[in-house]
Amino acid sequence: MLPKYSFLEHLLFPPTKVHQKKLRQASQQKTILITGASYGIGEASARLLAAYDVHLILVARTASKLTALKKSLEDQTAQISIYPTDLTQVEEVEALLLALKKLPNGLDVLISNAGHSIQRPIQKSLERFHDFERTMAINYFAPVRLFLGLMPLLEKRKGHMMNISAINVLLLPAPHWAAYQASKTAFDQWFRSVAIEMESYGVSSTSLYLPLVRTRMIAPTKAYQNVPAMSPEHVARLIAKSLYRPKRTWMPWWSIFARLGSFFCRGLWEFLVPKFLQKS
Ligand SMILES: NC(=O)c1ccc[n+]([C@@H]2O[C@H](COP(=O)([O-])OP(=O)(O)OC[C@H]3O[C@@H](n4cnc5c(N)ncnc54)[C@H](OP(=O)(O)O)[C@@H]3O)[C@@H](O)[C@H]2O)c1
């Protein structure tokens, strides 16, 4: 069951139907790694895919949350393995890679979803260089390290790499989001560059450019409480669909207008936004 959308959300995020038979066929006996599986989009994806004959490898820091998730999915079809790991810690990632390289059936799909966002005006960031380090650590260096370690496995299985990205990386940068946007954009560029190379080895790829998604990530931002947002369960359906109908990119239908606006209206944006910020 998907959570209820408002009328506007229905328009902005029309329903995504998952063809169960196609998904069953495409995912059968596949090993699928989801990072950031303890909450939000990762958790919703694990819950959806647990109904299929797959081996789910769930990675995140919160061991208790992963254990509870695994327990709640015990009566489902999927085999579930959990690996509590802080993806920003080199030793922990090395241990994870070692374990994954021993998987009997290799790895078919890597869904790079773990992430962290920070919204903070630059004037409040002057003593907070660590904000920029920690967003780069989890949103850029962590997935780079993981993909480097797992690429040979994906290549062997002619697998699929997926990046859970944000629509913002394709649009004009918004104020207060420098740390998050820069780190997500860095990984988007890395991923797209590598995806082209890996396609020549038979590895396919999908970048999902998501709008706001109602998870704990946006909960602290008051301004987002009444703004239209997708549900994590809806995003899970998009992820599931990408498994049987791999598309290089997914973005909301209206993103074409947002992208055209970004292309033609940079001057206007950079003129108006400072004035708005001054007033507010
Ligand atoms: N929510 C949105 O509006 C939105 C929009 C566009 C794109 N996205 C992207 O969607 C992805 C998922 O976000 P979400 O909205 O589902 O957020 P979320 O509910 O906060 O989930 C983030 C996940 O990442 C994991 N994680 C964070 N730091 C980690 C670390 N150091 N090592 C391992 N795992 C870590 C968290 O688990 P632990 O805390 O247990 O480690 C959690 O499972 C992110 O990449 C985000 O950038 C979100």
The ligand as a MOL file (V3000), in Angstrom:
LIG
                    3D

  0  0  0     0  0            999 V3000
M  V30 BEGIN CTAB
M  V30 COUNTS 48 52 0 0 0
M  V30 BEGIN ATOM
M  V30 1 N 14.7490 12.4290 0.8770 0
M  V30 2 C 14.8890 13.1930 -0.1870 0
M  V30 3 O 14.2000 14.2170 -0.3500 0
M  V30 4 C 15.8830 12.8220 -1.2540 0
M  V30 5 C 15.8040 13.4950 -2.4840 0
M  V30 6 C 16.7070 13.1740 -3.4760 0
M  V30 7 C 17.6640 12.1890 -3.2560 0
M  V30 8 N 17.7130 11.5420 -2.0550 0 CHG=1
M  V30 9 C 18.7680 10.5650 -1.8560 0
M  V30 10 O 18.1700 9.3210 -1.4900 0
M  V30 11 C 19.1050 8.5670 -0.7240 0
M  V30 12 C 18.3990 7.9720 0.4880 0
M  V30 13 O 17.9440 9.0120 1.3230 0
M  V30 14 P 16.6360 8.9120 2.2590 0
M  V30 15 O 15.7900 10.0550 1.9110 0
M  V30 16 O 16.0890 7.5400 2.2430 0 CHG=-1
M  V30 17 O 17.3310 9.2590 3.6560 0
M  V30 18 P 17.3550 8.5010 5.0590 0
M  V30 19 O 15.9980 8.0200 5.3960 0
M  V30 20 O 18.0460 9.4170 5.9890 0
M  V30 21 O 18.2840 7.2430 4.7630 0
M  V30 22 C 19.6600 7.3770 4.5390 0
M  V30 23 C 20.2880 6.0130 4.6620 0
M  V30 24 O 21.7100 6.1440 4.4910 0
M  V30 25 C 22.3420 5.4590 5.5530 0
M  V30 26 N 23.6410 6.0470 5.8760 0
M  V30 27 C 23.8970 7.3480 6.1960 0
M  V30 28 N 25.1960 7.5030 6.5040 0
M  V30 29 C 25.7710 6.2780 6.3730 0
M  V30 30 C 27.0860 5.7810 6.5590 0
M  V30 31 N 28.0840 6.5880 6.9540 0
M  V30 32 N 27.3330 4.4740 6.3250 0
M  V30 33 C 26.3340 3.6480 5.9400 0
M  V30 34 N 25.0630 4.0530 5.7450 0
M  V30 35 C 24.7830 5.3490 5.9660 0
M  V30 36 C 21.3700 5.5720 6.7360 0
M  V30 37 O 21.5320 4.5310 7.6630 0
M  V30 38 P 22.2700 4.6360 9.0890 0
M  V30 39 O 21.9390 5.9660 9.6710 0
M  V30 40 O 21.7110 3.4670 9.8270 0
M  V30 41 O 23.6910 4.4600 8.7500 0
M  V30 42 C 20.0280 5.3940 6.0210 0
M  V30 43 O 19.7130 4.0380 5.8990 0
M  V30 44 C 20.2440 9.5180 -0.3660 0
M  V30 45 O 21.3650 9.2400 -1.1800 0
M  V30 46 C 19.6820 10.8960 -0.7090 0
M  V30 47 O 20.6990 11.8030 -1.0750 0
M  V30 48 C 16.8410 11.8360 -1.0470 0
M  V30 END ATOM
M  V30 BEGIN BOND
M  V30 1 1 1 2
M  V30 2 2 2 3
M  V30 3 1 2 4
M  V30 4 1 4 5
M  V30 5 2 4 48
M  V30 6 2 5 6
M  V30 7 1 6 7
M  V30 8 2 7 8
M  V30 9 1 8 9
M  V30 10 1 8 48
M  V30 11 1 9 10
M  V30 12 1 9 46
M  V30 13 1 10 11
M  V30 14 1 11 12
M  V30 15 1 11 44
M  V30 16 1 12 13
M  V30 17 1 13 14
M  V30 18 2 14 15
M  V30 19 1 14 16
M  V30 20 1 14 17
M  V30 21 1 17 18
M  V30 22 2 18 19
M  V30 23 1 18 20
M  V30 24 1 18 21
M  V30 25 1 21 22
M  V30 26 1 22 23
M  V30 27 1 23 24
M  V30 28 1 23 42
M  V30 29 1 24 25
M  V30 30 1 25 26
M  V30 31 1 25 36
M  V30 32 1 26 27
M  V30 33 1 26 35
M  V30 34 2 27 28
M  V30 35 1 28 29
M  V30 36 1 29 30
M  V30 37 2 29 35
M  V30 38 1 30 31
M  V30 39 2 30 32
M  V30 40 1 32 33
M  V30 41 2 33 34
M  V30 42 1 34 35
M  V30 43 1 36 37
M  V30 44 1 36 42
M  V30 45 1 37 38
M  V30 46 2 38 39
M  V30 47 1 38 40
M  V30 48 1 38 41
M  V30 49 1 42 43
M  V30 50 1 44 45
M  V30 51 1 44 46
M  V30 52 1 46 47
M  V30 END BOND
M  V30 END CTAB
M  END
